[in-house]
């Protein structure tokens, strides 16, 4: 803006004067003709498809699902006291409860945060007067936590949330229902059920110090976890 103003003021002085001799310029100052040019945005051209190497056939990209089981999925909220947020530690506490036969013959799945999904109603065993389950972790190595490093016993609470049926998802697959939030929730639950074993055995929870400050602030949510994703439900054919 400063360059443009200087250029215009100089031209105005020239046009309003009879001769250049009438212009009084300070010493060592020269009349410079500023030219403003616009620079076009040029996008780098991408090279053609590579011709070297050999092509690799992709044997299977997806498994088509024609029908889903017509079963009610019982959703429960899972919480632990003292509070723990590390998924790996929560998985170990949940696994300890399964080994202690807290859920009986039922085999529920856990999402690593605060949700348990079961194919039938859970008849919880060993509930105390406060409605909590006593979990002893003396023989299980938990991830180091400065706040709860010496605590080896926890109280778990399980509360019923809702019942989910895959019929809505099946209707959407058959083109009989529009995409709704309930259908997205069904897909989310299906993803947790399909990957429970992989996440339980191979969960990755990278420490924050492994990322630079810039990367830690701008990384995609969930990028530090889930490298062992085995299957994921998708849309379409």
C-alpha positions as CSV (number, residue, x, y, z in Angstrom):
1,X,0.0,0.0,0.0
2,X,2.9,2.4,0.7
3,X,4.5,1.7,-2.6
4,X,1.2,2.3,-4.5
5,X,0.7,5.6,-2.6
6,X,4.2,6.9,-3.5
7,X,3.7,6.0,-7.1
8,X,0.3,7.8,-7.4
9,X,1.5,10.9,-5.5
10,X,4.5,11.2,-7.9
11,X,2.3,11.0,-11.0
12,X,-0.1,13.5,-9.5
13,X,2.7,16.0,-9.0
14,X,3.9,15.5,-12.5
15,X,0.5,16.0,-14.0
16,X,-0.2,19.1,-12.0
17,X,3.1,20.8,-12.9
18,X,4.1,22.6,-16.1
19,X,7.6,21.3,-16.0
20,X,9.7,19.0,-14.0
21,X,11.8,22.0,-12.9
22,X,9.0,23.2,-10.6
23,X,9.1,20.0,-8.6
24,X,11.1,20.4,-5.4
25,X,12.4,17.0,-4.2
26,X,14.7,16.5,-1.2
27,X,18.3,15.9,-1.9
28,X,19.3,12.3,-2.6
29,X,15.7,11.4,-3.4
30,X,15.0,9.9,-6.8
31,X,11.7,9.5,-8.5
32,X,11.1,5.8,-8.8
33,X,8.5,4.3,-11.0
34,X,6.9,1.5,-8.9
35,X,5.2,-1.2,-10.9
36,X,2.7,-3.5,-9.1
37,X,2.5,-7.0,-10.6
38,X,0.3,-9.8,-9.5
39,X,1.7,-13.3,-9.1
40,X,-0.4,-16.2,-10.2
41,X,-0.7,-19.3,-8.1
42,X,1.0,-22.2,-9.8
43,X,0.2,-25.7,-8.7
44,X,3.0,-28.3,-9.0
45,X,2.3,-30.9,-11.7
46,X,2.2,-34.5,-10.5
47,X,4.2,-37.1,-12.4
48,X,2.6,-39.8,-14.4
49,X,1.8,-43.2,-13.0
50,X,5.0,-45.1,-12.2
51,X,6.1,-47.7,-14.8
52,X,8.8,-49.4,-12.8
53,X,8.4,-52.4,-10.4
54,X,5.6,-54.9,-10.6
55,X,1.9,-54.7,-9.9
56,X,0.5,-56.5,-6.9
57,X,-3.0,-58.1,-7.0
58,X,-5.2,-57.2,-4.0
59,X,-7.0,-60.5,-3.2
60,X,-9.6,-59.1,-0.8
61,X,-10.4,-55.5,0.1
62,X,-13.7,-56.2,1.9
63,X,-16.0,-59.0,3.0
64,X,-19.5,-58.4,1.9
65,X,-22.2,-58.8,4.6
66,X,-25.6,-59.8,3.4
67,X,-27.3,-60.4,6.7
68,X,-26.6,-59.4,10.3
69,X,-27.6,-61.4,13.4
70,X,-31.0,-60.5,14.7
71,X,-29.9,-60.1,18.3
72,X,-30.3,-57.5,21.0
73,X,-27.0,-55.9,22.1
74,X,-27.1,-54.8,25.8
75,X,-25.1,-51.6,26.3
76,X,-23.6,-51.0,29.8
77,X,-21.6,-48.1,31.2
78,X,-18.3,-49.2,32.9
79,X,-16.5,-47.1,35.5
80,X,-13.6,-47.8,37.9
81,X,-12.9,-46.2,41.2
82,X,-10.2,-44.8,41.7
83,X,-10.6,-43.3,38.3
84,X,-8.3,-44.7,35.5
85,X,-8.3,-43.3,32.0
86,X,-5.6,-45.4,30.4
87,X,-7.2,-47.9,28.0
88,X,-4.6,-50.6,28.6
89,X,-5.1,-50.5,32.3
90,X,-8.9,-50.6,31.9
91,X,-8.6,-53.6,29.6
92,X,-6.6,-55.5,32.2
93,X,-9.1,-54.7,34.9
94,X,-12.0,-55.9,32.6
95,X,-10.0,-59.0,31.8
96,X,-9.5,-59.7,35.5
97,X,-13.2,-59.5,36.0
98,X,-13.8,-62.0,33.2
99,X,-11.3,-64.4,34.8
100,X,-13.1,-64.0,38.1
101,X,-16.3,-65.1,36.4
102,X,-18.0,-61.8,37.3
103,X,-20.2,-62.0,34.1
104,X,-21.0,-65.7,34.3
105,X,-21.2,-67.7,31.0
106,X,-21.7,-64.5,29.0
107,X,-18.7,-63.1,27.0
108,X,-19.1,-59.3,26.8
109,X,-16.8,-56.9,24.9
110,X,-15.2,-53.7,26.1
111,X,-14.4,-50.6,24.1
112,X,-11.4,-49.6,26.3
113,X,-13.1,-46.5,27.6
114,X,-16.5,-46.8,29.4
115,X,-18.8,-49.1,27.3
116,X,-19.5,-52.8,27.6
117,X,-21.6,-54.6,25.0
118,X,-23.2,-58.0,25.7
119,X,-25.4,-60.3,23.6
120,X,-27.6,-60.9,26.6
121,X,-28.5,-59.4,30.0
122,X,-25.6,-59.5,32.4
123,X,-26.2,-61.2,35.8
124,X,-23.4,-59.5,37.7
125,X,-21.8,-61.6,40.4
126,X,-20.0,-60.4,43.6
127,X,-21.7,-57.0,43.8
128,X,-21.3,-55.4,47.2
129,X,-23.8,-53.2,49.0
130,X,-22.8,-50.1,47.1
131,X,-23.6,-51.9,43.8
132,X,-19.9,-52.1,42.9
133,X,-17.6,-55.1,42.1
134,X,-14.4,-55.6,44.1
135,X,-11.4,-56.3,41.7
136,X,-8.1,-57.5,43.1
137,X,-5.1,-56.7,40.8
138,X,-2.3,-58.0,43.0
139,X,-1.1,-60.5,40.5
140,X,-1.6,-58.3,37.4
141,X,1.0,-55.7,36.2
142,X,-0.7,-52.4,35.5
143,X,0.8,-49.5,33.6
144,X,2.7,-47.1,35.8
145,X,0.6,-44.3,37.2
146,X,2.0,-41.8,39.6
147,X,-1.4,-41.1,41.2
148,X,-2.4,-44.7,41.7
149,X,0.9,-46.5,41.6
150,X,0.4,-48.3,45.0
151,X,-3.3,-49.1,44.6
152,X,-3.9,-52.7,43.8
153,X,-7.7,-53.0,44.4
154,X,-10.4,-51.3,42.5
155,X,-14.2,-51.0,42.6
156,X,-15.9,-51.3,39.3
157,X,-19.5,-50.2,38.6
158,X,-21.6,-51.4,35.7
159,X,-24.9,-49.6,34.8
160,X,-27.4,-50.4,32.1
161,X,-27.7,-47.8,29.3
162,X,-29.7,-49.1,26.4
163,X,-30.5,-52.0,24.1
164,X,-29.3,-51.9,20.5
165,X,-30.6,-54.0,17.7
166,X,-28.9,-54.5,14.3
167,X,-32.2,-54.6,12.5
168,X,-32.0,-50.8,11.8
169,X,-28.6,-51.3,10.2
170,X,-29.9,-54.3,8.2
171,X,-32.8,-52.1,6.9
172,X,-30.3,-49.4,5.8
173,X,-28.2,-52.0,4.0
174,X,-31.3,-53.2,2.2
175,X,-32.2,-49.6,1.2
176,X,-35.3,-49.6,3.4
177,X,-34.1,-46.9,5.8
178,X,-32.3,-43.5,5.6
179,X,-29.0,-42.9,7.4
180,X,-29.7,-41.8,11.0
181,X,-27.7,-41.4,14.2
182,X,-29.0,-44.8,15.4
183,X,-27.6,-46.5,12.4
184,X,-24.2,-44.9,12.9
185,X,-24.3,-46.1,16.4
186,X,-25.0,-49.6,15.2
187,X,-22.0,-49.4,12.9
188,X,-19.9,-48.1,15.8
189,X,-20.9,-51.0,18.0
190,X,-20.3,-53.5,15.2
191,X,-16.8,-52.1,14.8
192,X,-16.1,-52.6,18.6
193,X,-17.3,-56.1,18.5
194,X,-15.3,-57.1,15.5
195,X,-12.0,-55.7,16.8
196,X,-12.4,-56.5,20.5
197,X,-9.8,-59.4,20.4
198,X,-7.2,-57.4,18.5
199,X,-7.6,-54.3,20.7
200,X,-7.5,-56.4,23.9
201,X,-4.3,-58.2,22.9
202,X,-2.4,-55.6,20.8
203,X,-3.6,-52.2,22.0
204,X,-1.1,-49.4,21.4
205,X,-1.1,-46.4,23.7
206,X,1.9,-44.3,22.8
207,X,3.2,-41.8,25.4
208,X,2.8,-38.1,24.7
209,X,6.6,-37.5,24.8
210,X,7.0,-39.6,21.7
211,X,5.4,-36.7,19.8
212,X,6.8,-33.2,19.3
213,X,4.8,-30.3,20.7
214,X,3.6,-29.4,17.2
215,X,2.6,-32.9,16.3
216,X,0.8,-33.5,19.6
217,X,-1.4,-30.5,19.0
218,X,-2.2,-31.2,15.4
219,X,-2.4,-34.9,15.2
220,X,-5.7,-36.6,14.2
221,X,-7.7,-37.8,17.3
222,X,-7.0,-41.5,17.8
223,X,-3.8,-41.4,15.8
224,X,-1.8,-42.7,18.9
225,X,-4.0,-45.8,19.2
226,X,-5.4,-48.5,17.1
227,X,-2.5,-49.6,14.9
228,X,-3.8,-53.1,15.2
229,X,-7.1,-52.5,13.5
230,X,-8.0,-55.8,11.9
231,X,-11.4,-55.2,10.4
232,X,-13.7,-52.2,10.0
233,X,-17.3,-52.1,8.8
234,X,-17.9,-49.8,5.9
235,X,-20.7,-48.6,3.6
236,X,-21.7,-49.6,0.1
237,X,-20.6,-52.5,-2.0
